[in-house]
Amino acid sequence: MTNAKLATLMQRGTDLLGSETAIMCGAMSWVSERNLVSAISNAGGFGVIACGAMTPELLDTEIVETKKMTDKPFGVNLITMHPDLMELIAVCGKHGVSHVVLAGGLPPKGSLEAIKETGAKVICFAPALALAKKFIRSGVDAIVIEGMEAGGHIGPVSTSVLAQEILPILANEIPIFVAGGIARGEAIASYLEMGASGVQLGTRFVCAHESIAHPDFKKAFMRGNARDAVTSVQVDPRLPVIPVRALKNKGTEEFTRKQIEVAKLLDDGAIEMGEAQLQIEHFWAGALRKAVIDGDVENGSVMAGQSVGMVKAEESVADIIKSLTEEAEAALAR
């Protein structure tokens, strides 16, 4: 970074991540894999492998392959409700992964300690001030506050409100990364000036040349606008469905049908609640793969944040990071 002001504002973020800029890539299942992760880290950002539903063996391979493509730091995002969470943490430890990002709710007992024992830094998502404070007490190294403008699984509060609620109170205590709806450097600059140590972007990187997302998936992003990225509807209050933001298509309607089907099985006593939840999660994993890998953007899940309207072309990761930092520098110079 050439701009002294931007470098100073990002200092705590870059110190924590070990990267040139405090721009993290969100962990997007099927998209945030070795190619995109290594490209982002090589370009001065911070790539994060999306473990998602991977088995420990698959994660092991992904880390090995990513390390062949970059010697820069990168992280691994683990879902707290993964049945093999402790084994996945052990895989990260075996390979000396420097940062583990925990997503999807409160970390189960012993998981934070297990990550710390490997020597890795722990980053957690905090969707509310009370939870952010709890994480700080638990000894996490950084937190991400992600607003509902983001793609994929989301919470109910917008990025700008979370930032105003949390940054003035906690920014001096712990590095905080802001995420959700960020696609330009001006927004990055404003959150840094509010006290953030860095940002996380997902949607902006989907159409990078280095992203393995299917050409039709990328085309859907480039055609889409903010109002096309809608949240899924919860059909039955018994099914704890975390809302998902994706481009509206037949797959969105299919999910509503899936929920009705699972709710009926619950009514009939054919399945337990745990199995019902798993069926819903498996639906998402399959629907996302169908869209990202197979290019079925009609029936699959095209998870996208509301910033999708600002993704207009396929470009290299290096160019994306360059334009973001230049826009942020220009905003800070005004």
C-alpha positions as CSV (number, residue, x, y, z in Angstrom):
1,M,0.0,0.0,0.0
2,T,1.4,3.4,-1.0
3,N,-1.0,5.5,0.9
4,A,0.2,6.1,4.5
5,K,-3.3,7.0,5.9
6,L,-4.8,3.8,4.5
7,A,-1.9,1.7,5.8
8,T,-2.2,3.3,9.2
9,L,-6.0,2.6,9.5
10,M,-5.5,-1.0,8.3
11,Q,-2.4,-1.5,10.5
12,R,-4.0,-3.7,13.2
13,G,-5.8,-5.7,10.6
14,T,-2.6,-6.4,8.5
15,D,-0.6,-7.1,11.7
16,L,-3.2,-9.7,12.7
17,L,-3.6,-11.3,9.3
18,G,0.0,-11.0,8.2
19,S,-1.2,-9.7,4.8
20,E,-0.4,-6.5,2.8
21,T,-4.0,-5.2,3.0
22,A,-6.7,-5.9,5.6
23,I,-9.1,-7.2,2.9
24,M,-10.3,-10.7,3.7
25,C,-12.3,-12.8,1.3
26,G,-15.5,-14.3,2.7
27,A,-15.6,-18.1,2.8
28,M,-18.0,-19.1,0.1
29,S,-18.7,-22.8,-0.2
30,W,-17.5,-24.3,-3.6
31,V,-16.0,-20.8,-4.5
32,S,-13.4,-20.1,-1.8
33,E,-11.1,-23.0,-2.7
34,R,-7.4,-23.3,-3.5
35,N,-7.5,-21.2,-6.7
36,L,-9.3,-18.2,-5.4
37,V,-7.8,-18.4,-1.9
38,S,-4.2,-18.5,-3.1
39,A,-4.8,-15.7,-5.7
40,I,-6.2,-13.4,-3.0
41,S,-3.3,-14.0,-0.6
42,N,-0.8,-13.7,-3.4
43,A,-2.4,-10.3,-4.4
44,G,-1.9,-8.9,-0.9
45,G,-5.4,-9.8,0.5
46,F,-6.3,-12.6,2.9
47,G,-7.8,-15.7,1.4
48,V,-10.0,-18.1,3.5
49,I,-10.8,-21.7,2.5
50,A,-14.5,-22.4,3.0
51,C,-14.5,-25.8,4.7
52,G,-18.4,-26.0,4.7
53,A,-19.5,-29.6,4.7
54,M,-16.0,-31.0,3.8
55,T,-14.7,-34.1,5.5
56,P,-11.4,-33.9,7.4
57,E,-9.8,-35.7,4.5
58,L,-11.0,-33.2,1.9
59,L,-9.9,-30.3,4.0
60,D,-6.5,-31.9,4.4
61,T,-6.1,-32.0,0.6
62,E,-7.4,-28.5,0.1
63,I,-4.9,-27.0,2.6
64,V,-2.0,-29.0,1.0
65,E,-3.0,-27.8,-2.5
66,T,-3.5,-24.2,-1.4
67,K,0.0,-24.2,0.2
68,K,1.5,-25.3,-3.2
69,M,0.0,-22.2,-4.8
70,T,0.9,-19.6,-2.1
71,D,3.5,-19.0,0.6
72,K,1.4,-16.2,2.0
73,P,-0.9,-16.5,5.1
74,F,-4.4,-17.7,4.5
75,G,-7.2,-18.9,6.8
76,V,-9.7,-21.8,7.1
77,N,-13.4,-21.1,7.8
78,L,-15.0,-23.9,9.9
79,I,-18.7,-24.2,10.6
80,T,-19.4,-24.6,14.4
81,M,-22.1,-27.2,13.9
82,H,-20.0,-29.5,11.8
83,P,-20.1,-33.0,13.4
84,D,-16.3,-33.4,12.9
85,L,-15.3,-29.9,14.1
86,M,-12.6,-31.2,16.5
87,E,-11.0,-33.4,13.7
88,L,-11.1,-30.4,11.3
89,I,-9.3,-28.2,13.9
90,A,-6.7,-31.0,14.2
91,V,-6.2,-31.0,10.4
92,C,-5.7,-27.2,10.5
93,G,-3.2,-27.7,13.4
94,K,-1.3,-30.4,11.5
95,H,-0.7,-28.1,8.6
96,G,0.1,-25.0,10.8
97,V,-2.8,-23.0,9.4
98,S,-2.3,-19.5,10.9
99,H,-5.9,-18.4,11.2
100,V,-9.2,-20.3,11.9
101,V,-12.5,-18.5,11.3
102,L,-15.5,-19.9,13.1
103,A,-18.9,-19.3,11.6
104,G,-22.4,-20.4,12.3
105,G,-23.2,-19.8,16.0
106,L,-21.5,-20.2,19.3
107,P,-18.4,-22.4,19.2
108,P,-18.9,-25.7,21.1
109,K,-17.1,-26.2,24.4
110,G,-13.4,-26.8,24.0
111,S,-13.2,-25.7,20.4
112,L,-11.6,-22.3,21.0
113,E,-9.0,-23.8,23.3
114,A,-8.3,-26.6,20.7
115,I,-7.6,-23.9,18.0
116,K,-5.4,-21.9,20.4
117,E,-3.4,-24.9,21.2
118,T,-2.4,-25.3,17.5
119,G,-1.0,-21.7,17.7
120,A,-3.6,-20.4,15.2
121,K,-5.4,-17.1,15.7
122,V,-9.2,-17.4,16.1
123,I,-11.6,-15.1,14.3
124,C,-15.4,-15.3,15.2
125,F,-18.6,-13.8,13.7
126,A,-20.4,-11.6,16.1
127,P,-23.9,-10.5,14.9
128,A,-24.6,-8.5,18.1
129,L,-22.8,-6.4,20.7
130,A,-23.4,-8.8,23.6
131,L,-22.0,-11.7,21.6
132,A,-19.0,-9.6,20.5
133,K,-18.2,-8.9,24.2
134,K,-18.6,-12.6,25.1
135,F,-16.1,-13.5,22.4
136,I,-13.6,-10.9,23.7
137,R,-13.9,-12.4,27.2
138,S,-13.3,-15.9,25.6
139,G,-10.0,-14.7,24.2
140,V,-10.7,-14.6,20.4
141,D,-8.2,-12.6,18.4
142,A,-10.6,-10.8,16.1
143,I,-14.2,-10.6,15.2
144,V,-16.2,-10.1,12.0
145,I,-19.4,-8.2,12.1
146,E,-21.5,-9.1,9.0
147,G,-24.7,-7.4,8.0
148,M,-27.8,-8.8,6.3
149,E,-26.8,-7.4,2.9
150,A,-24.3,-10.2,2.6
151,G,-24.8,-13.3,0.5
152,G,-25.4,-16.8,1.9
153,H,-26.5,-17.4,5.5
154,I,-27.3,-14.1,7.1
155,G,-28.5,-12.4,10.3
156,P,-31.3,-9.8,10.6
157,V,-29.4,-6.5,11.1
158,S,-27.8,-4.3,8.4
159,T,-24.0,-3.7,8.2
160,S,-24.3,0.1,8.8
161,V,-26.3,-0.5,12.0
162,L,-24.0,-3.2,13.4
163,A,-21.0,-1.0,12.6
164,Q,-22.5,2.0,14.6
165,E,-23.5,-0.3,17.4
166,I,-20.2,-2.2,17.8
167,L,-17.3,-0.2,16.4
168,P,-17.4,2.8,18.8
169,I,-17.6,0.6,21.8
170,L,-15.2,-2.3,21.0
171,A,-12.9,-1.1,18.2
172,N,-10.1,-0.2,20.7
173,E,-10.3,-3.6,22.4
174,I,-10.0,-6.0,19.4
175,P,-9.5,-5.9,15.7
176,I,-12.9,-5.8,14.0
177,F,-13.6,-6.6,10.3
178,V,-16.8,-5.3,8.7
179,A,-18.6,-7.4,6.1
180,G,-21.9,-7.4,4.1
181,G,-22.7,-5.3,1.1
182,I,-19.1,-3.9,0.6
183,A,-18.0,-3.6,-3.0
184,R,-16.2,-0.3,-3.3
185,G,-13.2,1.4,-1.6
186,E,-15.2,4.4,-0.4
187,A,-17.2,2.0,1.9
188,I,-14.0,0.4,3.1
189,A,-12.6,3.9,4.0
190,S,-15.7,4.9,5.9
191,Y,-15.7,1.7,8.1
192,L,-11.9,2.1,8.7
193,E,-12.5,5.7,9.8
194,M,-15.2,4.4,12.2
195,G,-12.6,2.2,13.8
196,A,-12.7,-1.1,11.8
197,S,-9.3,-2.8,11.3
198,G,-10.3,-4.2,7.9
199,V,-13.1,-5.6,5.8
200,Q,-14.4,-8.9,4.4
201,L,-15.9,-9.1,0.9
202,G,-17.3,-12.2,-0.8
203,T,-19.6,-11.3,-3.7
204,R,-17.0,-8.9,-5.3
205,F,-14.6,-11.8,-5.7
206,V,-17.0,-14.4,-7.3
207,C,-16.4,-13.1,-10.8
208,A,-12.6,-13.0,-10.5
209,H,-10.7,-14.8,-13.3
210,E,-9.2,-17.1,-10.6
211,S,-12.7,-18.1,-9.3
212,I,-13.7,-21.6,-10.4
213,A,-17.4,-20.7,-10.4
214,H,-19.1,-21.8,-13.6
215,P,-19.3,-19.2,-16.4
216,D,-23.1,-19.2,-16.1
217,F,-22.9,-18.5,-12.4
218,K,-20.6,-15.5,-13.1
219,K,-23.0,-14.3,-15.8
220,A,-25.9,-14.4,-13.4
221,F,-23.9,-12.2,-11.0
222,M,-23.0,-9.7,-13.8
223,R,-26.7,-9.6,-14.9
224,G,-28.1,-9.3,-11.3
225,N,-28.9,-6.2,-9.4
226,A,-29.3,-5.5,-5.6
227,R,-33.1,-6.2,-5.6
228,D,-32.6,-9.6,-7.3
229,A,-30.7,-10.8,-4.2
230,V,-33.5,-11.9,-1.9
231,T,-33.7,-13.8,1.4
232,S,-35.3,-17.2,1.7
233,V,-38.6,-17.5,3.5
234,Q,-39.1,-19.6,6.7
235,V,-42.2,-21.7,6.2
236,D,-42.5,-23.4,9.6
237,P,-41.3,-21.8,12.9
238,R,-40.2,-25.3,14.1
239,L,-37.6,-25.5,11.4
240,P,-34.7,-23.2,12.5
241,V,-33.9,-22.0,9.0
242,I,-31.2,-19.4,9.0
243,P,-32.2,-17.1,6.1
244,V,-30.1,-17.3,3.0
245,R,-29.6,-14.4,0.5
246,A,-29.5,-15.6,-3.2
247,L,-30.6,-14.4,-6.6
248,K,-34.3,-15.2,-7.1
249,N,-34.9,-18.2,-9.4
250,K,-36.7,-21.6,-9.5
251,G,-34.3,-22.8,-6.8
252,T,-35.7,-20.2,-4.3
253,E,-39.2,-21.7,-4.8
254,E,-37.8,-25.2,-4.6
255,F,-36.5,-24.4,-1.1
256,T,-40.0,-23.3,0.0
257,R,-41.3,-26.7,-1.2
258,K,-38.5,-28.6,0.5
259,Q,-39.4,-26.9,3.9
260,I,-43.1,-27.9,3.5
261,E,-42.1,-31.5,2.7
262,V,-39.8,-31.6,5.8
263,A,-42.4,-30.0,8.0
264,K,-44.9,-32.7,6.9
265,L,-42.5,-35.4,7.8
266,L,-42.1,-33.9,11.2
267,D,-45.9,-33.7,11.6
268,D,-46.2,-37.4,10.7
269,G,-43.4,-38.3,13.2
270,A,-41.4,-39.8,10.3
271,I,-38.2,-37.8,11.3
272,E,-36.7,-36.2,14.4
273,M,-35.9,-32.5,14.6
274,G,-32.2,-33.0,14.2
275,E,-32.7,-35.0,11.0
276,A,-35.0,-32.3,9.7
277,Q,-32.3,-29.6,10.3
278,L,-29.8,-31.8,8.5
279,Q,-32.0,-32.3,5.5
280,I,-32.4,-28.5,5.2
281,E,-28.6,-27.9,5.4
282,H,-28.0,-30.7,2.9
283,F,-30.5,-29.1,0.5
284,W,-28.4,-25.9,0.6
285,A,-25.1,-27.6,0.1
286,G,-26.5,-29.5,-3.0
287,A,-28.3,-26.5,-4.4
288,L,-25.2,-24.3,-4.2
289,R,-23.0,-26.9,-5.8
290,K,-25.6,-27.3,-8.6
291,A,-25.2,-23.6,-9.4
292,V,-21.5,-22.9,-8.7
293,I,-20.0,-26.0,-10.2
294,D,-22.6,-27.3,-12.7
295,G,-23.8,-23.9,-13.8
296,D,-27.5,-24.7,-13.2
297,V,-28.4,-21.1,-12.2
298,E,-32.1,-21.7,-12.7
299,N,-32.6,-24.6,-10.2
300,G,-29.5,-24.2,-8.1
301,S,-28.8,-21.7,-5.3
302,V,-27.1,-18.5,-6.6
303,M,-26.0,-17.1,-3.3
304,A,-25.1,-13.5,-3.7
305,G,-25.0,-10.3,-1.5
306,Q,-26.9,-7.1,-2.4
307,S,-23.6,-5.7,-3.7
308,V,-24.0,-8.0,-6.7
309,G,-25.3,-5.0,-8.8
310,M,-21.8,-3.6,-8.6
311,V,-20.2,-6.7,-10.1
312,K,-20.1,-5.9,-13.8
313,A,-17.2,-7.7,-15.3
314,E,-14.8,-10.6,-14.9
315,E,-11.4,-9.3,-13.7
316,S,-8.3,-10.6,-11.9
317,V,-8.1,-10.7,-8.1
318,A,-5.1,-8.4,-8.3
319,D,-7.2,-5.8,-10.3
320,I,-10.1,-6.1,-7.8
321,I,-7.8,-5.4,-4.8
322,K,-6.0,-2.6,-6.7
323,S,-9.3,-0.8,-7.5
324,L,-10.6,-1.2,-3.9
325,T,-7.5,0.2,-2.4
326,E,-7.3,3.1,-4.9
327,E,-10.9,4.0,-4.3
328,A,-10.3,3.9,-0.5
329,E,-7.2,6.0,-0.8
330,A,-9.0,8.6,-2.9
331,A,-11.8,8.7,-0.4
332,L,-9.4,9.2,2.5
333,A,-7.6,12.0,0.6
334,R,-10.7,14.1,0.2
